[in-house]
């Protein structure tokens, strides 16, 4: 009863920031030069935001450091000017573009906008004090605002440092944005990261339990005249690429290096100011960053994120379905097979808003043949219709068409209810899968949701997955059980139940070194289709989050697993089918990220099936401000199973260096050693952004075995892209 009363009280007090914070933007008739000097008459005529409000580590009162913001526009650009006052000491972690940690861990300024004013999606533009840009797409998932920094588009900014402040000027082309040209009000907010104090401040004031970029708590940008539909409907991005490569494990590779020259083109066509068509012919993804190696001691596959630009803009229209570890659609399954690239002949994606409340997506991709893999055509249709204030009804249809009648299809409907305050949400879903065999037990249904206030957060999940709910274009690893003795993979349906909760104490004393601390607990249970136990986990943890950015987390986790098939976890004798109960203890610590040298440390020890597991991981990071960051990470696990089942020491080492010659020229190198995968890997990429959105890449990759450093394969690639406005 007390909790329900608290919920009602919080809901009643949630601020209506779009009503309470309004900024009148007027069109300028005088030119604005983006040079970080801000001496144009247009800025004297524009309205000024005179202060920002505290958001983290406290969400009350005005910011200690003064920040002033102005906006304006003309026929082509939306302009932003910000003056960020300080004592002259600024942290710049990196000059590299689209570096998330380099942005949030530096002194930074960010603008987020919701052009449709519907609290469903938006855009993110930010710079740090060194001038490094980051842009991203905003989307809402289960009531929370996420951003995808992999989106890339053209905009301009300039940062200039002064004795008592640093200054940011931005110019966002209207043709970069998606918006309704008759919309008179947009959502907008401004966020500052002040690293000297480790404070994050925002224009609007709202509860600390929501992130600073939360789309629900923006203010209103009120246009004197709605911006007209952007001119310049077509962008062409041709590329030419060349490579020399050799596969030493292939008989043909023993004859020497193989050279290739290739070319292709991407196109962006603005069907309307809110609806965009992306086309690609013979795309090349050789410049995509390498996946970070991990040690996997679970029975299931590891999720790696999508990094290819063609699939990213408005990608949440397709991917924002399903729940944790159950994604009906995952674009990485197209054009990749066991980490090997499958040639994509062409692709088309239509995404955006048909109406202010209806977002749609349609995609078609044709792949070619590769070794024993046949060519396939992939089609996906999705729609998100806003209902009530912030809730959404969503639908998706997925089709893979192979040869000679081979196909697989998935479809589903979801209803995501989000309270207007954002404090609680719940999603109901029902999905089906089918193929040419027309199987039964092909369903996936359930619900999940959560509640949050200033101190308390709770969540819940209930999923039921049939044994024939196959997601060939999705991600659902727990459905598959690999028998290490027979080498046969079988499918087994399951039910998952997952309640969790955390409580945060927020010290009121200014002298406290803690920003927050509190208890976490989570419980996961998987049941077989007959109701018997498959697996359960019960965890408890306590977190200490310090004002100097350091964090300490203590955890204890208990497992009970009824292993369904003989399973090999460390590559030796298989664990037999049996009931296993064991507990694990682990601690994670990260130091002050603002320092030139920062450290990370994790320790763990406990039981592991019929044996034990101990280990640690440590990281040492060095910053040569602002031009370079260097890091070494080492992860060690010692697994010792019962006699006869083996023991193994697993090592994972990653060394990385990021050197920024300027905020347009970067060199990134990573060397990884993974004893579990028996692989050394080297990845080195040079990038020169010689014009806005036009790049030269030179990429070198090497893979070696761990036995005598025998080389597996080697490749050198160059790629030149050019952004052409039509």
Order of alpha helices (4+ residues) and beta strands (2+ residues): alpha-alpha-beta-alpha-beta-beta-beta-beta-alpha-beta-beta-beta-beta-beta-beta-beta-beta-beta-beta-beta-beta-alpha-beta-beta-beta-beta-beta-beta-beta-beta-beta-beta-beta-beta-beta-beta-beta-beta-beta-beta-beta-beta-beta-beta-beta-beta-beta
